[in-house]
Amino acid sequence: MAKMDYEQKLALYDALIASHPKIERKGKTSPYTSVNGHMFSYLSKEGEMGLRLSKEDQAAFVAKYKSEPFIQYGAVMKEYVSVPQALLEITEELKGYLEKSYNFVSSLKPKPTKRKKN
């Protein structure tokens, strides 16, 4: 497996997101997805992808892919797993986990919207 640069990983991330019709990629410089105010996938500036999963799905994902905790700005992001590069390259396999992530976050109570004061 060849080491990929950020642009290649971004293209794979975009292809993954495009595979799910209900999900829209957000963020120009830091790509992410969210629903009801809850972020559930993220691609770091280093090209590392994090995916938010339920406790059960996290445990199964870590066991299957030997995944590490997802760390951003020196802190472990709770409920997130790091997606190995090898899996990022297999959109068909990763699609199922994106769906689980979307469903998990969709089940959470929506965050209140922040309205700008006039």
Contact map, one row per residue, 1 for C-alpha under 8 A:
1110000000000000000000000000000000000000000000000000000000000000000000000000000000000100000000000000000000000000000000
1111000000000000000000000000000000000000000000000000000000000000000000000000000000000000000000000000000000000000000000
1111100000000000000000000000000000000000000000000000000000000000000000000000000000000000000000000000000000000000000000
0111110110000000000000000000000000000000000000000000000000000000000000000000000000000000000000000000000000000000000000
0011111110000000000000000000000000000000000000100000000000000000000000000000000000000000000000000000000000000000000000
0001111111000000000000000000000000000000000011100000000000000000000000000000000000000000000000000000000000000000000000
0000111111100000000000000000000000000000000000000000000000000000000000000000000000000000000000000000000000000000000000
0001111111110000000000000000000000000000000000000000000000000000000000000000000000000000000000000000000000000000000000
0001111111111000000000000000000000000000000000100000000000000000000000000000000000000001000000000000000000000000000000
0000011111111100000000000000000000000000001000100000000000000000000000000000000000000000000000000000000000000000000000
0000001111111110000000000000000000000000000000000000000000000000000000000000000000000000000000000000000000000000000000
0000000111111111000000000000000000000000000000000000000000000000000000000000000000000001101000000000000000000000000000
0000000011111111100000000000000000000000001000000000000000000000000000000000000000000001000000000000000000000000000000
0000000001111111110000001000000000000000000000000000000000000000000000000000000000000000000000000000000000000000000000
0000000000111111111000000000000000000000000000000000000000000000000000000000000000000000001000000000000000000000000000
0000000000011111111100000000000000000000000000000000000000000000000000000000000000000000001001100000000000000000000000
0000000000001111111100111000000000000000000000000000000000000000000000000000000000000000000000000000000000000000000000
0000000000000111111110110000000000000000000000000000000000000000000000000000000000000000000000000000000000000000000000
0000000000000011111110000000000000000000000000000000000000000000000000000000000000000000000000100000000000000000000000
0000000000000001111111100000000000000000000000000000000000000000000000000000000000000000000000100010000000000000000000
0000000000000000011111110000000000000000000000000000000000000000000000000000000000000000000000000000000000000000000000
0000000000000000000111110000000000000000000000000000000000000000000000000000000000000000000000000000000000000000000000
0000000000000000110111111000000011000000000000000000000000000000000000000000000000000000000000000000000000000000000000
0000000000000000110011111100000011000000000000000000000000000000000000000000000000000000000000000000000000000000000000
0000000000000100100000111110001110000000000000000000000000000000000000000000000000000000000000000000000000000000000000
0000000000000000000000011111001111000000000000000000000000000000000000000000000000000000000000000000000000000000000000
0000000000000000000000001111111100000000000000000000000000000000000000000000000000000000000000000000000000000000000000
0000000000000000000000000111111000000000000000000000000000000000000000000000000000000000000000000000000000000000000000
0000000000000000000000000011111000000000000010000000000000000000000000000000000000000000000000000000000000000000000000
0000000000000000000000000011111100000000011110000000000000000000000000000000000000000000000000000000000000000000000000
0000000000000000000000001111111110000000011100000000000000000000000000000000000000000000000000000000000000000000000000
0000000000000000000000001110011111000011111000000000000000000000000000000000000000000000000000000000000000000000000000
0000000000000000000000111100001111100011110000000000000000000000000000000000000000000000000000000000000000000000000000
0000000000000000000000110100000111111111100000000000000000000000000000000000000000000000000000000000000000000000000000
0000000000000000000000000000000011111111000000000000000000000000000000000000000000000000000000000000010011000000000000
0000000000000000000000000000000001111100000000000000000000000000000000000000000000000000000000000000000011001110000000
0000000000000000000000000000000001111110000000000000000000000000000000000000000000000000000000000000000000000111100000
0000000000000000000000000000000001111111000000000000000000000000000000000000000000000000000000000000000010000110000000
0000000000000000000000000000000111101111110000000001000000000000000000000000000000000000000000000000000010000000000000
0000000000000000000000000000000111100111110000000011100000000000000000000000000000000000000000000000110010000000000000
0000000000000000000000000000000111000011111000001111000000000000000000000000000000000000000000000100100000000000000000
0000000000000000000000000000011110000011111100001110000000000000000000000000000000000000000000000000000000000000000000
0000000001001000000000000000011100000000111111111100000000000000000000000000000000000000000000000000000000000000000000
0000000000000000000000000000011000000000011111111000000000000000000000010000000000000000000000000000000000000000000000
0000010000000000000000000000110000000000001111110000000000000000000000000000000000000000000000000000000000000000000000
0000010000000000000000000000000000000000001111110000000000000000000000000000000000000000000000000000000000000000000000
0000110011000000000000000000000000000000001111111000000000000000000000000000000000000000000000000000000000000000000000
0000000000000000000000000000000000000000001111111100000000000000000000000000000001101000000000000000000000000000000000
0000000000000000000000000000000000000000111100111110000000000000000000000000000001110000000000000000000000000000000000
0000000000000000000000000000000000000000111000011111000000000000000001000000000111100000000000000000000000000000000000
0000000000000000000000000000000000000001110000001111100000000000000000000000000111100000000000000100100000000000000000
0000000000000000000000000000000000000011100000000111110000000000000000000000001110000000000000000000100010000000000000
0000000000000000000000000000000000000001000000000011111111000000000000000000001110000000000000000001100110000000000000
0000000000000000000000000000000000000000000000000001111111000000000000000000001000000000000000000000100100000000000000
0000000000000000000000000000000000000000000000000000111111100000000000000000001000000000000000000000000000000000000000
0000000000000000000000000000000000000000000000000000111111110000000000000000000000000000000000000000000000000000000000
0000000000000000000000000000000000000000000000000000111111111000000000000000000000000000000000000001000000000000000000
0000000000000000000000000000000000000000000000000000111111111100000000000000001110000000000000000000000000000000000000
0000000000000000000000000000000000000000000000000000001111111110000000000000000000000000000000000000000000000000000000
0000000000000000000000000000000000000000000000000000000111111111000000000000000000000000000000000000000000000000000000
0000000000000000000000000000000000000000000000000000000011111111111000000000000010000000000000000000000000000000000000
0000000000000000000000000000000000000000000000000000000001111111111100000000000010000000000000000000000000000000000000
0000000000000000000000000000000000000000000000000000000000111111111000000000000000000000000000000000000000000000000000
0000000000000000000000000000000000000000000000000000000000011111111000000000000000000000000000000000000000000000000000
0000000000000000000000000000000000000000000000000000000000001111111000000000000000010000000000000000000000000000000000
0000000000000000000000000000000000000000000000000000000000001111111100000000000000000000000000000000000000000000000000
0000000000000000000000000000000000000000000000000000000000001111111110000000000011110000000000000000000000000000000000
0000000000000000000000000000000000000000000000000000000000000100011111000000000011000000000000000000000000000000000000
0000000000000000000000000000000000000000000000000000000000000000001111100001100111000000000000000000000000000000000000
0000000000000000000000000000000000000000000000000100000000000000000111110001100111000000000000000000000000000000000000
0000000000000000000000000000000000000000000000000000000000000000000011111111100000000000000000000000000000000000000000
0000000000000000000000000000000000000000000100000000000000000000000001111111100000000000000000000000000000000000000000
0000000000000000000000000000000000000000000000000000000000000000000000111110000000000000000000000000000000000000000000
0000000000000000000000000000000000000000000000000000000000000000000000111111000000000000000000000000000000000000000000
0000000000000000000000000000000000000000000000000000000000000000000000111111100000000000000000000000000000000000000000
0000000000000000000000000000000000000000000000000000000000000000000011110111110000000000000000000000000000000000000000
0000000000000000000000000000000000000000000000000000000000000000000011110011111100000000000000000000000000000000000000
0000000000000000000000000000000000000000000000000000000000000000000000000001111100000000000000000000000000000000000000
0000000000000000000000000000000000000000000000000001111001000000000000000000111110000000000000000000000000000000000000
0000000000000000000000000000000000000000000000000111100001000000000011000000111111000000000000000000000000000000000000
0000000000000000000000000000000000000000000000000111100001001100001111000000001111100000000000000000000000000000000000
0000000000000000000000000000000000000000000000011110000000000000001111000000000111110000000000000000000000000000000000
0000000000000000000000000000000000000000000000011110000000000000001000000000000011111011000000000000000000000000000000
0000000000000000000000000000000000000000000000001000000000000000101000000000000001111111000000000000000000000000000000
0000000000000000000000000000000000000000000000010000000000000000000000000000000000111111100000000000000000000000000000
1000000000000000000000000000000000000000000000000000000000000000000000000000000000011111110000000000000000000000000000
0000000000000000000000000000000000000000000000000000000000000000000000000000000000111111111011000000000000000000000000
0000000010011000000000000000000000000000000000000000000000000000000000000000000000111111111001000000000000000000000000
0000000000010000000000000000000000000000000000000000000000000000000000000000000000001111111000000000000000000000000000
0000000000000000000000000000000000000000000000000000000000000000000000000000000000000111111111000000000000000000000000
0000000000010011000000000000000000000000000000000000000000000000000000000000000000000011111111100000000000000000000000
0000000000000000000000000000000000000000000000000000000000000000000000000000000000000000011111110000000000000000000000
0000000000000000000000000000000000000000000000000000000000000000000000000000000000000010011111111000000000000000000000
0000000000000001000000000000000000000000000000000000000000000000000000000000000000000011011111111100000000000000000000
0000000000000001001100000000000000000000000000000000000000000000000000000000000000000000001111111110000000000000000000
0000000000000000000000000000000000000000000000000000000000000000000000000000000000000000000111111111000000000000000000
0000000000000000000000000000000000000000000000000000000000000000000000000000000000000000000011111111100000000000000000
0000000000000000000000000000000000000000100000000010000000000000000000000000000000000000000001111111110000000000000000
0000000000000000000100000000000000000000000000000000000000000000000000000000000000000000000000111111111000000000000000
0000000000000000000000000000000000000000000000000000100010000000000000000000000000000000000000011111111100000000000000
0000000000000000000000000000000000000001100000000011110000000000000000000000000000000000000000001111111110000000000000
0000000000000000000000000000000000100001000000000000000000000000000000000000000000000000000000000111111111000000000000
0000000000000000000000000000000000000000000000000000000000000000000000000000000000000000000000000011111111100000000000
0000000000000000000000000000000000000000000000000000110000000000000000000000000000000000000000000001111111110000000000
0000000000000000000000000000000000110111000000000001100000000000000000000000000000000000000000000000111111110000000000
0000000000000000000000000000000000110000000000000000000000000000000000000000000000000000000000000000011111111000000000
0000000000000000000000000000000000000000000000000000000000000000000000000000000000000000000000000000001111111000000000
0000000000000000000000000000000000000000000000000000000000000000000000000000000000000000000000000000000111111100000000
0000000000000000000000000000000000010000000000000000000000000000000000000000000000000000000000000000000001111110000000
0000000000000000000000000000000000011100000000000000000000000000000000000000000000000000000000000000000000011111000000
0000000000000000000000000000000000011100000000000000000000000000000000000000000000000000000000000000000000001111100000
0000000000000000000000000000000000001000000000000000000000000000000000000000000000000000000000000000000000000111110000
0000000000000000000000000000000000001000000000000000000000000000000000000000000000000000000000000000000000000011111000
0000000000000000000000000000000000000000000000000000000000000000000000000000000000000000000000000000000000000001111100
0000000000000000000000000000000000000000000000000000000000000000000000000000000000000000000000000000000000000000111110
0000000000000000000000000000000000000000000000000000000000000000000000000000000000000000000000000000000000000000011111
0000000000000000000000000000000000000000000000000000000000000000000000000000000000000000000000000000000000000000001111
0000000000000000000000000000000000000000000000000000000000000000000000000000000000000000000000000000000000000000000111
